[in-house]
């Protein structure tokens, strides 16, 4: 398995109120049978987004995105695509 850390500006530009701290794309060896483009990202949400997301609980799955609520309006997201994260951010905005 290998990891590729990078800054993900597309989500930051999508939602001006979300501060993207980090993103990590993970994948198993591409020569194997399984290849994952899963995305793990930590975002600082605005208070409105944070309040909307916390109504679904401190952790769980919403619109194909696994999430965990952290302190100081931070949330960790895990999804198979950036489109799923975009959709979740639209829902909680």
PDB file of N, CA, C and O in Angstrom, chain B, residues numbered from 101:
ATOM      1  N   UNK B 101       0.841  -1.171   0.000  1.00  0.00           N
ATOM      2  CA  UNK B 101       0.000   0.000   0.000  1.00  0.00           C
ATOM      3  C   UNK B 101       0.892   1.243   0.000  1.00  0.00           C
ATOM      4  O   UNK B 101       1.939   1.261   0.647  1.00  0.00           O
ATOM      5  N   UNK B 102       0.479   2.261  -0.715  1.00  0.00           N
ATOM      6  CA  UNK B 102       1.236   3.506  -0.720  1.00  0.00           C
ATOM      7  C   UNK B 102       0.298   4.670  -0.470  1.00  0.00           C
ATOM      8  O   UNK B 102      -0.911   4.556  -0.674  1.00  0.00           O
ATOM      9  N   UNK B 103       0.851   5.788  -0.029  1.00  0.00           N
ATOM     10  CA  UNK B 103       0.033   6.976   0.210  1.00  0.00           C
ATOM     11  C   UNK B 103       0.618   8.145  -0.548  1.00  0.00           C
ATOM     12  O   UNK B 103       1.821   8.211  -0.800  1.00  0.00           O
ATOM     13  N   UNK B 104      -0.246   9.053  -0.901  1.00  0.00           N
ATOM     14  CA  UNK B 104       0.162  10.245  -1.627  1.00  0.00           C
ATOM     15  C   UNK B 104      -0.502  11.436  -0.952  1.00  0.00           C
ATOM     16  O   UNK B 104      -1.699  11.666  -1.119  1.00  0.00           O
ATOM     17  N   UNK B 105       0.283  12.191  -0.188  1.00  0.00           N
ATOM     18  CA  UNK B 105      -0.261  13.366   0.508  1.00  0.00           C
ATOM     19  C   UNK B 105      -0.198  14.576  -0.399  1.00  0.00           C
ATOM     20  O   UNK B 105       0.798  14.778  -1.093  1.00  0.00           O
ATOM     21  N   UNK B 106      -1.233  15.373  -0.405  1.00  0.00           N
ATOM     22  CA  UNK B 106      -1.268  16.567  -1.236  1.00  0.00           C
ATOM     23  C   UNK B 106      -2.261  17.565  -0.666  1.00  0.00           C
ATOM     24  O   UNK B 106      -3.119  17.206   0.141  1.00  0.00           O
ATOM     25  N   UNK B 107      -2.146  18.795  -1.080  1.00  0.00           N
ATOM     26  CA  UNK B 107      -3.130  19.812  -0.731  1.00  0.00           C
ATOM     27  C   UNK B 107      -4.275  19.695  -1.710  1.00  0.00           C
ATOM     28  O   UNK B 107      -4.056  19.528  -2.909  1.00  0.00           O
ATOM     29  N   UNK B 108      -5.481  19.779  -1.216  1.00  0.00           N
ATOM     30  CA  UNK B 108      -6.640  19.608  -2.074  1.00  0.00           C
ATOM     31  C   UNK B 108      -7.379  20.930  -2.167  1.00  0.00           C
ATOM     32  O   UNK B 108      -8.228  21.228  -1.327  1.00  0.00           O
ATOM     33  N   UNK B 109      -7.062  21.728  -3.185  1.00  0.00           N
ATOM     34  CA  UNK B 109      -7.622  23.067  -3.298  1.00  0.00           C
ATOM     35  C   UNK B 109      -9.021  23.069  -3.894  1.00  0.00           C
ATOM     36  O   UNK B 109      -9.740  24.057  -3.744  1.00  0.00           O
ATOM     37  N   UNK B 110      -9.431  22.009  -4.558  1.00  0.00           N
ATOM     38  CA  UNK B 110     -10.749  21.996  -5.200  1.00  0.00           C
ATOM     39  C   UNK B 110     -11.863  22.120  -4.179  1.00  0.00           C
ATOM     40  O   UNK B 110     -12.831  22.842  -4.418  1.00  0.00           O
ATOM     41  N   UNK B 111     -11.756  21.438  -3.052  1.00  0.00           N
ATOM     42  CA  UNK B 111     -12.799  21.545  -2.031  1.00  0.00           C
ATOM     43  C   UNK B 111     -12.736  22.915  -1.381  1.00  0.00           C
ATOM     44  O   UNK B 111     -13.774  23.505  -1.081  1.00  0.00           O
ATOM     45  N   UNK B 112     -11.542  23.426  -1.160  1.00  0.00           N
ATOM     46  CA  UNK B 112     -11.394  24.755  -0.568  1.00  0.00           C
ATOM     47  C   UNK B 112     -12.043  25.812  -1.457  1.00  0.00           C
ATOM     48  O   UNK B 112     -12.704  26.719  -0.952  1.00  0.00           O
ATOM     49  N   UNK B 113     -11.866  25.708  -2.767  1.00  0.00           N
ATOM     50  CA  UNK B 113     -12.477  26.678  -3.670  1.00  0.00           C
ATOM     51  C   UNK B 113     -13.979  26.447  -3.807  1.00  0.00           C
ATOM     52  O   UNK B 113     -14.730  27.381  -4.089  1.00  0.00           O
ATOM     53  N   UNK B 114     -14.416  25.204  -3.607  1.00  0.00           N
ATOM     54  CA  UNK B 114     -15.843  24.895  -3.682  1.00  0.00           C
ATOM     55  C   UNK B 114     -16.596  25.571  -2.550  1.00  0.00           C
ATOM     56  O   UNK B 114     -17.669  26.138  -2.761  1.00  0.00           O
ATOM     57  N   UNK B 115     -16.045  25.513  -1.366  1.00  0.00           N
ATOM     58  CA  UNK B 115     -16.699  26.069  -0.193  1.00  0.00           C
ATOM     59  C   UNK B 115     -15.731  27.025   0.487  1.00  0.00           C
ATOM     60  O   UNK B 115     -14.810  26.595   1.182  1.00  0.00           O
ATOM     61  N   UNK B 116     -15.938  28.307   0.290  1.00  0.00           N
ATOM     62  CA  UNK B 116     -15.013  29.321   0.811  1.00  0.00           C
ATOM     63  C   UNK B 116     -14.949  29.313   2.339  1.00  0.00           C
ATOM     64  O   UNK B 116     -13.974  29.794   2.917  1.00  0.00           O
ATOM     65  N   UNK B 117     -15.989  28.764   3.004  1.00  0.00           N
ATOM     66  CA  UNK B 117     -16.015  28.762   4.459  1.00  0.00           C
ATOM     67  C   UNK B 117     -15.318  27.551   5.066  1.00  0.00           C
ATOM     68  O   UNK B 117     -15.183  27.466   6.286  1.00  0.00           O
ATOM     69  N   UNK B 118     -14.876  26.617   4.237  1.00  0.00           N
ATOM     70  CA  UNK B 118     -14.223  25.414   4.760  1.00  0.00           C
ATOM     71  C   UNK B 118     -12.721  25.533   4.574  1.00  0.00           C
ATOM     72  O   UNK B 118     -12.238  25.820   3.478  1.00  0.00           O
ATOM     73  N   UNK B 119     -12.001  25.312   5.638  1.00  0.00           N
ATOM     74  CA  UNK B 119     -10.542  25.342   5.575  1.00  0.00           C
ATOM     75  C   UNK B 119     -10.042  23.910   5.475  1.00  0.00           C
ATOM     76  O   UNK B 119     -10.245  23.114   6.392  1.00  0.00           O
ATOM     77  N   UNK B 120      -9.391  23.578   4.371  1.00  0.00           N
ATOM     78  CA  UNK B 120      -8.886  22.233   4.167  1.00  0.00           C
ATOM     79  C   UNK B 120      -7.496  22.151   4.787  1.00  0.00           C
ATOM     80  O   UNK B 120      -6.597  22.904   4.410  1.00  0.00           O
ATOM     81  N   UNK B 121      -7.324  21.241   5.731  1.00  0.00           N
ATOM     82  CA  UNK B 121      -6.038  21.107   6.410  1.00  0.00           C
ATOM     83  C   UNK B 121      -5.141  20.078   5.737  1.00  0.00           C
ATOM     84  O   UNK B 121      -3.939  20.308   5.602  1.00  0.00           O
ATOM     85  N   UNK B 122      -5.690  18.969   5.322  1.00  0.00           N
ATOM     86  CA  UNK B 122      -4.863  17.949   4.703  1.00  0.00           C
ATOM     87  C   UNK B 122      -5.738  16.982   3.947  1.00  0.00           C
ATOM     88  O   UNK B 122      -6.936  16.869   4.205  1.00  0.00           O
ATOM     89  N   UNK B 123      -5.130  16.290   3.014  1.00  0.00           N
ATOM     90  CA  UNK B 123      -5.826  15.221   2.309  1.00  0.00           C
ATOM     91  C   UNK B 123      -4.835  14.114   2.056  1.00  0.00           C
ATOM     92  O   UNK B 123      -3.646  14.360   1.853  1.00  0.00           O
ATOM     93  N   UNK B 124      -5.323  12.914   2.070  1.00  0.00           N
ATOM     94  CA  UNK B 124      -4.467  11.771   1.810  1.00  0.00           C
ATOM     95  C   UNK B 124      -5.206  10.824   0.891  1.00  0.00           C
ATOM     96  O   UNK B 124      -6.310  10.383   1.211  1.00  0.00           O
ATOM     97  N   UNK B 125      -4.614  10.506  -0.248  1.00  0.00           N
ATOM     98  CA  UNK B 125      -5.170   9.495  -1.131  1.00  0.00           C
ATOM     99  C   UNK B 125      -4.436   8.206  -0.861  1.00  0.00           C
ATOM    100  O   UNK B 125      -3.206   8.185  -0.837  1.00  0.00           O
ATOM    101  N   UNK B 126      -5.173   7.130  -0.656  1.00  0.00           N
ATOM    102  CA  UNK B 126      -4.539   5.847  -0.381  1.00  0.00           C
ATOM    103  C   UNK B 126      -4.912   4.863  -1.468  1.00  0.00           C
ATOM    104  O   UNK B 126      -6.007   4.916  -2.029  1.00  0.00           O
ATOM    105  N   UNK B 127      -4.003   3.980  -1.750  1.00  0.00           N
ATOM    106  CA  UNK B 127      -4.276   2.950  -2.751  1.00  0.00           C
ATOM    107  C   UNK B 127      -3.393   1.752  -2.473  1.00  0.00           C
ATOM    108  O   UNK B 127      -2.248   1.896  -2.046  1.00  0.00           O
ATOM    109  N   UNK B 128      -3.927   0.579  -2.715  1.00  0.00           N
ATOM    110  CA  UNK B 128      -3.115  -0.607  -2.641  1.00  0.00           C
ATOM    111  C   UNK B 128      -2.262  -0.679  -3.895  1.00  0.00           C
ATOM    112  O   UNK B 128      -2.513   0.042  -4.861  1.00  0.00           O
ATOM    113  N   UNK B 129      -1.284  -1.517  -3.887  1.00  0.00           N
ATOM    114  CA  UNK B 129      -0.386  -1.663  -5.033  1.00  0.00           C
ATOM    115  C   UNK B 129      -1.220  -1.791  -6.311  1.00  0.00           C
ATOM    116  O   UNK B 129      -2.024  -2.716  -6.423  1.00  0.00           O
ATOM    117  N   UNK B 130      -1.046  -0.879  -7.281  1.00  0.00           N
ATOM    118  CA  UNK B 130      -1.899  -0.895  -8.467  1.00  0.00           C
ATOM    119  C   UNK B 130      -1.756  -2.154  -9.313  1.00  0.00           C
ATOM    120  O   UNK B 130      -2.573  -2.385 -10.204  1.00  0.00           O
ATOM    121  N   UNK B 131      -0.738  -2.973  -9.059  1.00  0.00           N
ATOM    122  CA  UNK B 131      -0.605  -4.214  -9.806  1.00  0.00           C
ATOM    123  C   UNK B 131      -1.468  -5.314  -9.230  1.00  0.00           C
ATOM    124  O   UNK B 131      -1.667  -6.349  -9.866  1.00  0.00           O
ATOM    125  N   UNK B 132      -1.986  -5.097  -8.020  1.00  0.00           N
ATOM    126  CA  UNK B 132      -2.830  -6.098  -7.377  1.00  0.00           C
ATOM    127  C   UNK B 132      -4.259  -6.049  -7.899  1.00  0.00           C
ATOM    128  O   UNK B 132      -4.580  -5.293  -8.816  1.00  0.00           O
ATOM    129  N   UNK B 133      -5.098  -6.863  -7.299  1.00  0.00           N
ATOM    130  CA  UNK B 133      -6.497  -6.930  -7.738  1.00  0.00           C
ATOM    131  C   UNK B 133      -7.318  -5.768  -7.226  1.00  0.00           C
ATOM    132  O   UNK B 133      -8.330  -5.414  -7.831  1.00  0.00           O
ATOM    133  N   UNK B 134      -6.904  -5.167  -6.124  1.00  0.00           N
ATOM    134  CA  UNK B 134      -7.707  -4.112  -5.506  1.00  0.00           C
ATOM    135  C   UNK B 134      -6.978  -2.784  -5.611  1.00  0.00           C
ATOM    136  O   UNK B 134      -5.793  -2.687  -5.294  1.00  0.00           O
ATOM    137  N   UNK B 135      -7.690  -1.775  -6.052  1.00  0.00           N
ATOM    138  CA  UNK B 135      -7.119  -0.428  -6.148  1.00  0.00           C
ATOM    139  C   UNK B 135      -8.142   0.549  -5.586  1.00  0.00           C
ATOM    140  O   UNK B 135      -9.257   0.646  -6.100  1.00  0.00           O
ATOM    141  N   UNK B 136      -7.776   1.259  -4.551  1.00  0.00           N
ATOM    142  CA  UNK B 136      -8.694   2.175  -3.887  1.00  0.00           C
ATOM    143  C   UNK B 136      -8.234   3.608  -4.090  1.00  0.00           C
ATOM    144  O   UNK B 136      -7.049   3.906  -3.944  1.00  0.00           O
ATOM    145  N   UNK B 137      -9.143   4.481  -4.418  1.00  0.00           N
ATOM    146  CA  UNK B 137      -8.853   5.906  -4.514  1.00  0.00           C
ATOM    147  C   UNK B 137      -9.524   6.646  -3.366  1.00  0.00           C
ATOM    148  O   UNK B 137      -9.967   7.784  -3.523  1.00  0.00           O
ATOM    149  N   UNK B 138      -9.594   5.999  -2.224  1.00  0.00           N
ATOM    150  CA  UNK B 138     -10.256   6.585  -1.065  1.00  0.00           C
ATOM    151  C   UNK B 138      -9.548   7.860  -0.632  1.00  0.00           C
ATOM    152  O   UNK B 138      -8.329   7.984  -0.747  1.00  0.00           O
ATOM    153  N   UNK B 139     -10.331   8.797  -0.137  1.00  0.00           N
ATOM    154  CA  UNK B 139      -9.828  10.109   0.262  1.00  0.00           C
ATOM    155  C   UNK B 139     -10.124  10.322   1.737  1.00  0.00           C
ATOM    156  O   UNK B 139     -11.253  10.129   2.187  1.00  0.00           O
ATOM    157  N   UNK B 140      -9.114  10.717   2.479  1.00  0.00           N
ATOM    158  CA  UNK B 140      -9.277  11.100   3.879  1.00  0.00           C
ATOM    159  C   UNK B 140      -8.905  12.564   3.991  1.00  0.00           C
ATOM    160  O   UNK B 140      -7.816  12.970   3.583  1.00  0.00           O
ATOM    161  N   UNK B 141      -9.808  13.355   4.543  1.00  0.00           N
ATOM    162  CA  UNK B 141      -9.577  14.802   4.600  1.00  0.00           C
ATOM    163  C   UNK B 141     -10.079  15.350   5.926  1.00  0.00           C
ATOM    164  O   UNK B 141     -11.077  14.876   6.468  1.00  0.00           O
ATOM    165  N   UNK B 142      -9.381  16.347   6.438  1.00  0.00           N
ATOM    166  CA  UNK B 142      -9.837  17.052   7.639  1.00  0.00           C
ATOM    167  C   UNK B 142     -10.174  18.480   7.239  1.00  0.00           C
ATOM    168  O   UNK B 142      -9.366  19.167   6.613  1.00  0.00           O
ATOM    169  N   UNK B 143     -11.360  18.916   7.600  1.00  0.00           N
ATOM    170  CA  UNK B 143     -11.856  20.231   7.193  1.00  0.00           C
ATOM    171  C   UNK B 143     -12.296  20.997   8.429  1.00  0.00           C
ATOM    172  O   UNK B 143     -12.891  20.432   9.347  1.00  0.00           O
ATOM    173  N   UNK B 144     -11.995  22.296   8.440  1.00  0.00           N
ATOM    174  CA  UNK B 144     -12.548  23.159   9.486  1.00  0.00           C
ATOM    175  C   UNK B 144     -13.802  23.800   8.918  1.00  0.00           C
ATOM    176  O   UNK B 144     -13.735  24.594   7.980  1.00  0.00           O
ATOM    177  N   UNK B 145     -14.944  23.451   9.492  1.00  0.00           N
ATOM    178  CA  UNK B 145     -16.234  23.933   9.022  1.00  0.00           C
ATOM    179  C   UNK B 145     -16.584  25.245   9.700  1.00  0.00           C
ATOM    180  O   UNK B 145     -16.059  25.570  10.765  1.00  0.00           O
ATOM    181  N   UNK B 146     -17.485  26.001   9.063  1.00  0.00           N
ATOM    182  CA  UNK B 146     -17.986  27.182   9.751  1.00  0.00           C
ATOM    183  C   UNK B 146     -19.003  26.719  10.803  1.00  0.00           C
ATOM    184  O   UNK B 146     -19.460  25.578  10.741  1.00  0.00           O
ATOM    185  N   UNK B 147     -19.366  27.571  11.761  1.00  0.00           N
ATOM    186  CA  UNK B 147     -20.265  27.134  12.843  1.00  0.00           C
ATOM    187  C   UNK B 147     -21.607  26.593  12.342  1.00  0.00           C
ATOM    188  O   UNK B 147     -22.154  25.663  12.935  1.00  0.00           O
ATOM    189  N   UNK B 148     -22.135  27.156  11.270  1.00  0.00           N
ATOM    190  CA  UNK B 148     -23.414  26.683  10.709  1.00  0.00           C
ATOM    191  C   UNK B 148     -23.277  25.255  10.178  1.00  0.00           C
ATOM    192  O   UNK B 148     -24.111  24.398  10.473  1.00  0.00           O
ATOM    193  N   UNK B 149     -22.230  25.001   9.399  1.00  0.00           N
ATOM    194  CA  UNK B 149     -21.997  23.658   8.861  1.00  0.00           C
ATOM    195  C   UNK B 149     -21.763  22.656   9.990  1.00  0.00           C
ATOM    196  O   UNK B 149     -22.287  21.542   9.966  1.00  0.00           O
ATOM    197  N   UNK B 150     -20.972  23.067  10.972  1.00  0.00           N
ATOM    198  CA  UNK B 150     -20.672  22.200  12.115  1.00  0.00           C
ATOM    199  C   UNK B 150     -21.951  21.819  12.847  1.00  0.00           C
ATOM    200  O   UNK B 150     -22.158  20.651  13.178  1.00  0.00           O
ATOM    201  N   UNK B 151     -22.813  22.808  13.100  1.00  0.00           N
ATOM    202  CA  UNK B 151     -24.075  22.546  13.796  1.00  0.00           C
ATOM    203  C   UNK B 151     -24.969  21.615  12.984  1.00  0.00           C
ATOM    204  O   UNK B 151     -25.615  20.732  13.548  1.00  0.00           O
ATOM    205  N   UNK B 152     -25.011  21.803  11.671  1.00  0.00           N
ATOM    206  CA  UNK B 152     -25.824  20.928  10.826  1.00  0.00           C
ATOM    207  C   UNK B 152     -25.293  19.504  10.813  1.00  0.00           C
ATOM    208  O   UNK B 152     -26.072  18.552  10.870  1.00  0.00           O
ATOM    209  N   UNK B 153     -23.980  19.348  10.739  1.00  0.00           N
ATOM    210  CA  UNK B 153     -23.398  18.007  10.696  1.00  0.00           C
ATOM    211  C   UNK B 153     -23.555  17.280  12.023  1.00  0.00           C
ATOM    212  O   UNK B 153     -23.785  16.071  12.045  1.00  0.00           O
ATOM    213  N   UNK B 154     -23.433  18.002  13.119  1.00  0.00           N
ATOM    214  CA  UNK B 154     -23.513  17.356  14.431  1.00  0.00           C
ATOM    215  C   UNK B 154     -24.920  16.826  14.721  1.00  0.00           C
ATOM    216  O   UNK B 154     -25.086  15.974  15.594  1.00  0.00           O
ATOM    217  N   UNK B 155     -25.932  17.318  14.002  1.00  0.00           N
ATOM    218  CA  UNK B 155     -27.281  16.776  14.180  1.00  0.00           C
ATOM    219  C   UNK B 155     -27.362  15.319  13.737  1.00  0.00           C
ATOM    220  O   UNK B 155     -28.285  14.606  14.131  1.00  0.00           O
ATOM    221  N   UNK B 156     -26.409  14.868  12.922  1.00  0.00           N
ATOM    222  CA  UNK B 156     -26.364  13.477  12.473  1.00  0.00           C
ATOM    223  C   UNK B 156     -25.520  12.605  13.401  1.00  0.00           C
ATOM    224  O   UNK B 156     -25.392  11.402  13.172  1.00  0.00           O
ATOM    225  N   UNK B 157     -24.948  13.199  14.440  1.00  0.00           N
ATOM    226  CA  UNK B 157     -24.138  12.456  15.396  1.00  0.00           C
ATOM    227  C   UNK B 157     -22.681  12.869  15.327  1.00  0.00           C
ATOM    228  O   UNK B 157     -22.282  13.664  14.476  1.00  0.00           O
ATOM    229  N   UNK B 158     -21.897  12.317  16.231  1.00  0.00           N
ATOM    230  CA  UNK B 158     -20.471  12.645  16.268  1.00  0.00           C
ATOM    231  C   UNK B 158     -19.649  11.850  15.267  1.00  0.00           C
ATOM    232  O   UNK B 158     -18.523  12.222  14.939  1.00  0.00           O
ATOM    233  N   UNK B 159     -20.215  10.765  14.788  1.00  0.00           N
ATOM    234  CA  UNK B 159     -19.571  10.006  13.721  1.00  0.00           C
ATOM    235  C   UNK B 159     -20.637   9.184  13.029  1.00  0.00           C
ATOM    236  O   UNK B 159     -21.688   8.890  13.598  1.00  0.00           O
ATOM    237  N   UNK B 160     -20.350   8.820  11.801  1.00  0.00           N
ATOM    238  CA  UNK B 160     -21.310   8.029  11.048  1.00  0.00           C
ATOM    239  C   UNK B 160     -21.056   8.130   9.561  1.00  0.00           C
ATOM    240  O   UNK B 160     -19.973   8.507   9.114  1.00  0.00           O
ATOM    241  N   UNK B 161     -22.090   7.780   8.804  1.00  0.00           N
ATOM    242  CA  UNK B 161     -22.001   7.818   7.345  1.00  0.00           C
ATOM    243  C   UNK B 161     -23.184   8.617   6.815  1.00  0.00           C
ATOM    244  O   UNK B 161     -24.333   8.374   7.186  1.00  0.00           O
ATOM    245  N   UNK B 162     -22.887   9.564   5.949  1.00  0.00           N
ATOM    246  CA  UNK B 162     -23.918  10.428   5.380  1.00  0.00           C
ATOM    247  C   UNK B 162     -23.568  10.689   3.928  1.00  0.00           C
ATOM    248  O   UNK B 162     -22.488  11.200   3.630  1.00  0.00           O
ATOM    249  N   UNK B 163     -24.467  10.345   3.025  1.00  0.00           N
ATOM    250  CA  UNK B 163     -24.267  10.566   1.587  1.00  0.00           C
ATOM    251  C   UNK B 163     -22.945   9.973   1.097  1.00  0.00           C
ATOM    252  O   UNK B 163     -22.171  10.637   0.408  1.00  0.00           O
ATOM    253  N   UNK B 164     -22.701   8.719   1.462  1.00  0.00           N
ATOM    254  CA  UNK B 164     -21.508   7.962   1.057  1.00  0.00           C
ATOM    255  C   UNK B 164     -20.203   8.520   1.618  1.00  0.00           C
ATOM    256  O   UNK B 164     -19.132   8.210   1.097  1.00  0.00           O
ATOM    257  N   UNK B 165     -20.272   9.330   2.662  1.00  0.00           N
ATOM    258  CA  UNK B 165     -19.077   9.894   3.297  1.00  0.00           C
ATOM    259  C   UNK B 165     -19.101   9.510   4.776  1.00  0.00           C
ATOM    260  O   UNK B 165     -20.067   9.789   5.485  1.00  0.00           O
ATOM    261  N   UNK B 166     -18.029   8.869   5.226  1.00  0.00           N
ATOM    262  CA  UNK B 166     -17.870   8.611   6.649  1.00  0.00           C
ATOM    263  C   UNK B 166     -17.309   9.873   7.282  1.00  0.00           C
ATOM    264  O   UNK B 166     -16.396  10.492   6.735  1.00  0.00           O
ATOM    265  N   UNK B 167     -17.848  10.259   8.431  1.00  0.00           N
ATOM    266  CA  UNK B 167     -17.391  11.484   9.075  1.00  0.00           C
ATOM    267  C   UNK B 167     -17.185  11.255  10.557  1.00  0.00           C
ATOM    268  O   UNK B 167     -17.817  10.391  11.165  1.00  0.00           O
ATOM    269  N   UNK B 168     -16.291  12.043  11.123  1.00  0.00           N
ATOM    270  CA  UNK B 168     -16.050  12.084  12.558  1.00  0.00           C
ATOM    271  C   UNK B 168     -15.921  13.545  12.956  1.00  0.00           C
ATOM    272  O   UNK B 168     -15.119  14.280  12.380  1.00  0.00           O
ATOM    273  N   UNK B 169     -16.705  13.967  13.934  1.00  0.00           N
ATOM    274  CA  UNK B 169     -16.671  15.336  14.427  1.00  0.00           C
ATOM    275  C   UNK B 169     -15.497  15.478  15.392  1.00  0.00           C
ATOM    276  O   UNK B 169     -15.305  14.642  16.275  1.00  0.00           O
ATOM    277  N   UNK B 170     -14.724  16.530  15.221  1.00  0.00           N
ATOM    278  CA  UNK B 170     -13.606  16.846  16.117  1.00  0.00           C
ATOM    279  C   UNK B 170     -13.917  18.166  16.826  1.00  0.00           C
ATOM    280  O   UNK B 170     -14.967  18.762  16.589  1.00  0.00           O
ATOM    281  N   UNK B 171     -13.032  18.617  17.674  1.00  0.00           N
ATOM    282  CA  UNK B 171     -13.235  19.883  18.377  1.00  0.00           C
ATOM    283  C   UNK B 171     -12.888  21.058  17.467  1.00  0.00           C
ATOM    284  O   UNK B 171     -12.292  20.877  16.406  1.00  0.00           O
ATOM    285  N   UNK B 172     -13.263  22.253  17.888  1.00  0.00           N
ATOM    286  CA  UNK B 172     -12.971  23.503  17.169  1.00  0.00           C
ATOM    287  C   UNK B 172     -13.480  23.503  15.727  1.00  0.00           C
ATOM    288  O   UNK B 172     -12.786  23.962  14.819  1.00  0.00           O
ATOM    289  N   UNK B 173     -14.675  22.994  15.525  1.00  0.00           N
ATOM    290  CA  UNK B 173     -15.338  22.971  14.213  1.00  0.00           C
ATOM    291  C   UNK B 173     -14.618  22.140  13.173  1.00  0.00           C
ATOM    292  O   UNK B 173     -14.828  22.352  11.978  1.00  0.00           O
ATOM    293  N   UNK B 174     -13.777  21.201  13.578  1.00  0.00           N
ATOM    294  CA  UNK B 174     -13.090  20.329  12.638  1.00  0.00           C
ATOM    295  C   UNK B 174     -13.883  19.041  12.446  1.00  0.00           C
ATOM    296  O   UNK B 174     -14.563  18.567  13.356  1.00  0.00           O
ATOM    297  N   UNK B 175     -13.780  18.489  11.243  1.00  0.00           N
ATOM    298  CA  UNK B 175     -14.393  17.204  10.948  1.00  0.00           C
ATOM    299  C   UNK B 175     -13.471  16.430  10.018  1.00  0.00           C
ATOM    300  O   UNK B 175     -12.826  17.009   9.144  1.00  0.00           O
ATOM    301  N   UNK B 176     -13.413  15.124  10.213  1.00  0.00           N
ATOM    302  CA  UNK B 176     -12.667  14.239   9.328  1.00  0.00           C
ATOM    303  C   UNK B 176     -13.658  13.570   8.394  1.00  0.00           C
ATOM    304  O   UNK B 176     -14.695  13.071   8.832  1.00  0.00           O
ATOM    305  N   UNK B 177     -13.341  13.558   7.109  1.00  0.00           N
ATOM    306  CA  UNK B 177     -14.186  12.907   6.105  1.00  0.00           C
ATOM    307  C   UNK B 177     -13.390  11.797   5.425  1.00  0.00           C
ATOM    308  O   UNK B 177     -12.189  11.932   5.195  1.00  0.00           O
ATOM    309  N   UNK B 178     -14.071  10.704   5.109  1.00  0.00           N
ATOM    310  CA  UNK B 178     -13.485   9.602   4.363  1.00  0.00           C
ATOM    311  C   UNK B 178     -14.491   9.217   3.289  1.00  0.00           C
ATOM    312  O   UNK B 178     -15.635   8.881   3.599  1.00  0.00           O
ATOM    313  N   UNK B 179     -14.077   9.263   2.038  1.00  0.00           N
ATOM    314  CA  UNK B 179     -14.999   8.977   0.938  1.00  0.00           C
ATOM    315  C   UNK B 179     -14.252   8.346  -0.224  1.00  0.00           C
ATOM    316  O   UNK B 179     -13.023   8.378  -0.286  1.00  0.00           O
ATOM    317  N   UNK B 180     -15.016   7.774  -1.142  1.00  0.00           N
ATOM    318  CA  UNK B 180     -14.426   7.175  -2.335  1.00  0.00           C
ATOM    319  C   UNK B 180     -14.182   8.185  -3.438  1.00  0.00           C
ATOM    320  O   UNK B 180     -13.427   7.911  -4.371  1.00  0.00           O
ATOM    321  N   UNK B 181     -14.812   9.354  -3.347  1.00  0.00           N
ATOM    322  CA  UNK B 181     -14.627  10.351  -4.401  1.00  0.00           C
ATOM    323  C   UNK B 181     -14.799  11.754  -3.845  1.00  0.00           C
ATOM    324  O   UNK B 181     -15.452  11.965  -2.822  1.00  0.00           O
ATOM    325  N   UNK B 182     -14.204  12.698  -4.538  1.00  0.00           N
ATOM    326  CA  UNK B 182     -14.365  14.094  -4.133  1.00  0.00           C
ATOM    327  C   UNK B 182     -15.793  14.561  -4.352  1.00  0.00           C
ATOM    328  O   UNK B 182     -16.264  15.458  -3.653  1.00  0.00           O
ATOM    329  N   UNK B 183     -16.491  13.965  -5.318  1.00  0.00           N
ATOM    330  CA  UNK B 183     -17.879  14.339  -5.574  1.00  0.00           C
ATOM    331  C   UNK B 183     -18.756  14.062  -4.361  1.00  0.00           C
ATOM    332  O   UNK B 183     -19.660  14.838  -4.054  1.00  0.00           O
ATOM    333  N   UNK B 184     -18.489  12.949  -3.668  1.00  0.00           N
ATOM    334  CA  UNK B 184     -19.257  12.638  -2.463  1.00  0.00           C
ATOM    335  C   UNK B 184     -19.016  13.681  -1.378  1.00  0.00           C
ATOM    336  O   UNK B 184     -19.947  14.079  -0.678  1.00  0.00           O
ATOM    337  N   UNK B 185     -17.771  14.123  -1.238  1.00  0.00           N
ATOM    338  CA  UNK B 185     -17.459  15.160  -0.248  1.00  0.00           C
ATOM    339  C   UNK B 185     -18.110  16.482  -0.638  1.00  0.00           C
ATOM    340  O   UNK B 185     -18.649  17.183   0.220  1.00  0.00           O
ATOM    341  N   UNK B 186     -18.066  16.829  -1.918  1.00  0.00           N
ATOM    342  CA  UNK B 186     -18.740  18.042  -2.385  1.00  0.00           C
ATOM    343  C   UNK B 186     -20.232  17.994  -2.051  1.00  0.00           C
ATOM    344  O   UNK B 186     -20.808  18.976  -1.583  1.00  0.00           O
ATOM    345  N   UNK B 187     -20.846  16.835  -2.297  1.00  0.00           N
ATOM    346  CA  UNK B 187     -22.273  16.700  -2.043  1.00  0.00           C
ATOM    347  C   UNK B 187     -22.572  16.858  -0.548  1.00  0.00           C
ATOM    348  O   UNK B 187     -23.529  17.537  -0.176  1.00  0.00           O
ATOM    349  N   UNK B 188     -21.763  16.239   0.299  1.00  0.00           N
ATOM    350  CA  UNK B 188     -21.978  16.374   1.733  1.00  0.00           C
ATOM    351  C   UNK B 188     -21.842  17.825   2.183  1.00  0.00           C
ATOM    352  O   UNK B 188     -22.626  18.295   3.008  1.00  0.00           O
ATOM    353  N   UNK B 189     -20.842  18.544   1.642  1.00  0.00           N
ATOM    354  CA  UNK B 189     -20.685  19.945   2.009  1.00  0.00           C
ATOM    355  C   UNK B 189     -21.883  20.779   1.561  1.00  0.00           C
ATOM    356  O   UNK B 189     -22.273  21.716   2.256  1.00  0.00           O
ATOM    357  N   UNK B 190     -22.474  20.452   0.406  1.00  0.00           N
ATOM    358  CA  UNK B 190     -23.689  21.158  -0.031  1.00  0.00           C
ATOM    359  C   UNK B 190     -24.838  20.892   0.931  1.00  0.00           C
ATOM    360  O   UNK B 190     -25.590  21.804   1.274  1.00  0.00           O
ATOM    361  N   UNK B 191     -24.976  19.639   1.367  1.00  0.00           N
ATOM    362  CA  UNK B 191     -26.077  19.263   2.239  1.00  0.00           C
ATOM    363  C   UNK B 191     -25.988  19.987   3.578  1.00  0.00           C
ATOM    364  O   UNK B 191     -27.013  20.423   4.101  1.00  0.00           O
ATOM    365  N   UNK B 192     -24.801  20.125   4.141  1.00  0.00           N
ATOM    366  CA  UNK B 192     -24.684  20.742   5.469  1.00  0.00           C
ATOM    367  C   UNK B 192     -24.517  22.251   5.410  1.00  0.00           C
ATOM    368  O   UNK B 192     -24.476  22.900   6.456  1.00  0.00           O
ATOM    369  N   UNK B 193     -24.419  22.831   4.211  1.00  0.00           N
ATOM    370  CA  UNK B 193     -24.267  24.287   4.089  1.00  0.00           C
ATOM    371  C   UNK B 193     -25.594  24.984   4.209  1.00  0.00           C
ATOM    372  O   UNK B 193     -25.655  26.211   4.131  1.00  0.00           O
TER     373      UNK B 193
END
